[in-house]
């Protein structure tokens, strides 16, 4: 019961008014980190594919929670954005991988599923 109240309060005071800014911030961070020229990739815990999946799921999660009328357009834009980043990366001393593009798209779809599920479970409007 308390978690439901907490989640609804977070939705009303953070997600609902600021979902666009949260989404744009995450998009900026993903784009910056994906296109940052590196001599070698830094060592971080977890798999590269897991990082892609979580980043793109987080990117779409707030959109799915808010569920604007044009949510499906944003879904297509974010999937295309992930593909565009993969195409640009070779020009930034990085590697393009089609599997990264696939994982990005799956992350967006997972973010949508989790966000829509949360809307239903917590009866968000």
C-alpha positions in Angstrom: 0.0 0.0 0.0 2.8 2.5 0.9 4.7 1.7 -2.2 1.6 2.3 -4.3 1.2 5.8 -2.7 4.9 6.5 -3.2 4.8 5.4 -6.8 1.7 7.5 -7.5 3.3 10.5 -5.8 6.5 10.2 -7.8 4.4 9.9 -11.0 2.3 13.0 -10.2 5.2 15.2 -9.0 8.1 14.1 -11.1 7.1 12.0 -14.2 3.9 13.7 -15.2 5.3 17.2 -15.3 8.9 16.4 -16.3 8.8 13.3 -18.4 10.0 15.2 -21.5 13.0 16.6 -19.7 13.9 13.3 -18.1 13.7 11.6 -21.5 15.7 14.3 -23.2 18.4 14.1 -20.5 18.7 10.3 -20.9 18.8 10.6 -24.7 21.6 13.2 -24.3 23.6 11.0 -22.0 23.2 7.9 -24.2 24.2 9.9 -27.3 27.2 11.5 -25.6 28.5 8.3 -24.2 27.9 6.4 -27.4 29.6 9.0 -29.6 32.5 9.9 -27.3 35.7 9.1 -29.1 37.8 6.7 -27.0 41.1 5.0 -27.5 39.8 2.0 -25.8 36.5 1.2 -24.0 36.6 1.6 -20.3 36.3 -1.4 -18.1 32.9 -1.4 -16.4 30.9 -4.2 -14.7 28.5 -6.1 -16.8 28.1 -6.8 -20.5 28.2 -4.1 -23.2 24.8 -5.5 -24.5 23.3 -5.3 -21.0 24.4 -1.6 -20.9 22.7 -0.9 -24.2 19.5 -2.8 -23.1 19.2 -0.9 -19.8 20.0 2.5 -21.3 17.3 2.2 -24.0 14.8 0.6 -21.6 15.3 3.6 -19.3 15.0 6.0 -22.2 11.5 4.8 -23.1 10.3 4.0 -19.6 9.2 7.6 -18.7 7.5 7.9 -22.1 5.6 4.7 -21.4 4.6 5.9 -18.0 3.2 9.2 -19.3 1.9 7.5 -22.5 1.4 10.6 -24.7 -0.8 10.2 -27.8 2.3 10.0 -30.0 4.1 7.4 -27.9 4.5 5.0 -30.8 6.2 7.7 -32.9 8.7 8.3 -30.1 9.3 4.5 -30.0 10.1 4.5 -33.7 12.3 7.6 -33.3 14.3 6.1 -30.4 14.8 2.9 -32.3 16.0 4.8 -35.4 18.2 7.0 -33.1 19.9 3.9 -31.9 20.5 2.8 -35.5 21.8 6.2 -36.4 24.3 6.2 -33.5 25.6 2.8 -34.7 26.1 4.2 -38.2 27.9 7.3 -36.9 30.2 5.5 -34.4 32.8 4.4 -36.9 33.5 8.1 -37.7 34.1 8.7 -33.9 36.8 6.1 -33.4 34.2 3.6 -32.2 32.8 0.4 -33.7 29.3 -0.1 -35.2 27.6 -3.3 -34.3 24.2 -4.4 -35.6 23.7 -6.5 -32.5 23.9 -3.3 -30.5 21.2 -1.8 -32.7 19.0 -4.9 -32.1 19.6 -4.8 -28.3 18.8 -1.0 -28.3 15.5 -1.8 -30.0 14.7 -4.6 -27.6 15.5 -2.2 -24.7 13.0 0.3 -26.0 10.4 -2.4 -26.3 11.1 -3.7 -22.8 10.9 -0.1 -21.4 7.5 0.2 -23.1 6.3 -3.1 -21.6 7.5 -2.2 -18.1 6.1 1.4 -18.3 2.7 0.3 -19.6 2.6 -2.5 -17.0 3.3 0.1 -14.2 0.6 2.3 -15.6 -1.9 -0.6 -15.3 -0.7 -1.9 -11.9 -0.6 1.6 -10.2 -3.7 2.9 -12.1 -2.0 5.9 -13.5 -3.9 8.3 -15.7 
